[in-house]
Amino acid sequence: MAGIKQALKKNRQLARLAKKRVELREAHEKKLRMRQTKADPLKANKALYARRFGKEPDLKNPKNINEKLMWLVHNVYKDDPTITRCVDKYEMRGYLQEHGLGDLLPKVYGVWDKPSQIDWDALPQKFALKCNHGCGCNILCRNKAKLDRKAAAKQLGKWLKINFAYYYGEINYEHVKPRVYCEEFLDDGNFQPTDYKFLCFNGEPKLVMLCTDREKGAKFTFTDANYRRLKWETGFHSGGELPPKPASFEQMLHYAREIAQPFPFVRVDFYDIHGKLYVGELTFSPLGSAIDYIIDEGLQQMGDWLDISKELERYGTAHS
């Protein structure tokens, strides 16, 4: 019996060692990939597209939505201070406030350059800690008494070291200064509230993506601007039946249209918390301009909706 226990213990040690080696290798590969991306963001962005779709994007004659968004990122957005401001999840707030839309923003309890500056005792019992400069860098706290503050600060510190411009080649994130901010916890009684994402083309909302079940792996359900079901999601992300149309839908549509006016394309994300609307973020190049959770028919239709002829005429194909 002692021999079996010793063997099991050794196996566990070997498994932990193997896991550590994999983590170190993956960390090394990620650093290498980010260095390569920094050296040539467009090349890296094209490589991402090729990995997902098995072919190179055509940026000399962009047709589908991914090709057009990638062209915009590397020709228009990279030097646009308004885009840089709006992809910054904290600075975006000031942009909306200046346009009379401050009522759509969650409360903010603080913003910091580094986690060591956070005054944990001053925060409410429930809150959301977020990084402003990328995707998925959020800590949702439902009970401050149970929060491991040291672990939270460590994780935030890791996220702050990442320049998300060099993840996928989204060069429009390059000049965003990484910070941490604390927002009010938006609670509708679920693990996370439904995210209503309005995709706007030349100022007009044409597609809505409902994001649900994020605790189990995100599920997507698509509708048109009249809340009619579009079965555009790929199988893994299928959200199933369309839930009832929210009473605030027309309000969301109105605000999405208002926010979208200056931009060729923008995705405006909303939450409906017991009838009160909040804007979550603005996104200009979903999934690194390599959206793979929508079927080909949908990607092509979205490309047809997005008219970038004026931008193409102005910028040509300098970065293609």
N, C-alpha and C positions, 0 to 999 in steps of 0.2 A: 504493500500500500504506500509506503514511504517513497518507493521508487517511482510509482505512478505520479504522486504529487510533485515530486522533483522534476519529472519529465514534463508535466503540464506547466509547471512554473517556467521551465526553460523555453517551452514553446511560446508562452505568452511574452517572454522577454524578446525572443527572436521576432515575433510578430510586431512588437512595438518598435524594434530596431528597423525592421523592413519598412514599416510605415513612415518612420522618421527619414529614412533614405529617400523614399518616394517624395515626401514633402520637400526635402532639400533639393532634389532634382527638379521638381516642378517650380520651386522658387527661382532656381538658377535659370531655367528655361524661360520663365516669365520675365526676369530681368533682361535676358538676352533679347527676347522678342521686343521688349519696350525700348531697348537701345536701338534696335534696328528700325522700329517704328519712328522714333525721334529723328533718325537720320533721313528717312524718306516716308513721311506719313501717307502720301498718296499710294505709294507702292504697297505699303502694309494694308491699307484699306481695300485695295484691289485684291490682295491675297486673301483677305477675310471673305470677300464676296466669292472668290473662286473656290475656297474651301466649302462654302455653304451651298453653292449652286453648280459646281463642277465646270464653270466657264468664267472667262474674264468679263467684267462689265464693259459695255461700250460707252465710253464717255465722250467720244467724238460725235456720236449721234445718239444721245441718251433717250430711251423710250419708256422703260418701266420705272416705277416709283423709286426703286433703289438706285438706279443709275442716275436719275435726275437729282435725287437728294445728295448723292456722293459728289456729283458735279457742283452743286451749290456749295457744299461744305468747302471744297478745295479751290473754288474760284470766287465766291461771293462772301460766304460767312466767315472765312478765316481772318479777314481784316475789318469786319463789321463790329464796331464797339457796342451797338445795340444788341446784337446777337450774343456777344460775350457777356454782356450784362444780364441778359435774359436766361442764358443757360446756367448762370450762377443762381442757385435756388434761394439764396438770401437776397442778393441784389435785385432779383426779379421782383421782389416785394416793392422796392422803391419805384420801379418802373410802373407797376400797376397803380400804386398810390398816386403817382403823378398824373395818371390818366383817370383819376376819379373812381378807382375800383378797390380802394383799401378795405371796404367792407367785406370783400371776398377772401380776405387773408386771415389765417389762424393767428392767435396771439403768439408773440415771441417773448420769452423770458430772459434771453441773453444770447450774446454771440461772442465767440472767443477764438483767438489765433491758435491756442493749444489747450489740450484737456486739463493741464495743471491749473489753469485759470478758472475753471468751473467752481462756483460756490454751490456745492451740492445741497447744503442745508437751506439755501434760499429758494430752491426749486419746489414746485408743488408735489403732491403725492403721486400724480400721474402726469407724464410728459413724454415727448418724443425728441430724442437727440438725433440730429442729422448733420451730415457733412454737406456742404453747399456745392461741391465741385464734381460730382459724379453720380453714379447710379447704385442703389442698393445699400448705401452706407447709413443705415438707420438703426437706432436702438429704441425700441418701444418699451417704456416702463409703465406698468400698471400699478405697481406698489413700490414706492421708493425704499421702504424698509427692507425689502427683499432683494434690492439691486446690489450686485457686487460692483461697487464703485471702481475698485482697482482694475478689475477685468474690463469694465466699460471704458475706462480711460485708456487702457492699453490698446483696446481694439480701435478706438477713435484715433489714437496716435498712429497706428498702422495705416488707417485709411488716409490720413492727412498727408502721408508721404507719397501717395500715388498721384501722378499727373494723368488724368483720364484721357487726355489728348493722345497719349501714347499707348492706350489699350487697343483701340481699333483704328487709330489714325484720324479721329475726330478732332481736327486741328482747331476747331472753334472753341474747344475747352482749354487751349494752351495757356491763355493769359488769365484764367480764373484763379484768384488767390484762395487756397484751401483754408476753410474755417469750419468751426463747429457752431451750430446754433440750436437753441432749445425752443420747441414749439409746444403749444397746448396739445394734449392728447385728444384726438378726434374719435369719439366713441359712439357707435350706433348700436352697441350690444353684441356685435359680431367680433371675431378675432381681429379683422381689419374691415373697415367699411368698403362697400363697392366703389370701385374707381371708374368713373365715367370719363373716357378719353375721347375728346372730339378732334378728329383729324380734319384740318382746314386747308383748302386748296385755293390760292389766290383770293383769300379773304372769306371764303365760303365754306362752312362746315358741311361735309358731304358724307362722312363716315363716323360712326360711333363705336367704340370698343369698350365693352363692359368687362372689367377685370375682377374676378371673384376667387374665393378659395385659395388665397395665397399661402395659407398655412399648410396646404397639401400639395402645392405646386400650382401656379397660376392657371386659371381657366378663363378663356376669352369667348365672348359672344358679340357678334357684330350686327349692327343695324344701319339703315340709311338715316337720313336726316328727318324722316317721318316715323322713325322707330319701327320700321319693317325689317324683319329678320333677314340677314344675309349670311349664308353658310360659307364663310370665307376662311374660317380658321382651319388649321391643320389638325389632324385627328388627336394628337397628344394634348393639345390645348383646348379641345372642344368644350364649350361651356354648357352644351345641352339646350334645354328649352329657354326661350326668352322670358325673363321675369316681367311682371307688370310694369307698364310705363310709369316712371316716377312723376309725381305732380309737378316737380320743378324742371321737367325736361325742357320746356319751352324757354324757361329762364336761362338754363345752361346754354341752349342753342343761341340765344340772344347775346350772352356775354362772350361766348366763344367767337362769334362773328365779329363782335366789337374788338376783341383782343387781336384777332387774326389780320385785321386790315393792312398793316404795314408789311406783312411777310408773304413771300411766295408760298411757303408751307409752314405750318406750326401745328403741334398737337397740344391742346389745352386740356389739362386733367382737372376734374371736379370731384368733390365729395359732397353728398347730401346727408347732413346729420340732423335728423328729425326736422327736415324742411329748411334748414339753414345751409346755404351753399358756401363752399370753400374751394379756392383754387389751390391745387397741389404743386404743380410745376408746369413749365413750358418746355417742350422738346422739339428740336429741329432736325434731328437725324436719328430716328429710332433704331435701336440695335445696330448702331454703327453704319447706317445706310445699307444694311444687309438683312432686311426683315425676312425671316423664314417661317413665321407662324401664320402667314396668309398664303392661300393657294395662288398659283400662277395667274389664274384669271383675275383675281382681285388685285394683284400687284400691277398687272397690265392696265386694268381699269383706273387704278389710282394714278398711274403714269399718264394716262389720257386726260385725267382731271387737272393735272398740274401743268400749267402753261409757263414755261421758262424762256419763251422766245425772246423777250426783251433782254433778259440776262445774257442769253447766248449771243445776241447781237452786240451787247456792250462788251462782254468779256472774251468772246470767241472761245477757243478751245485751248487756252494757254496751259491749263493743268488738266490733261486728259490722258 
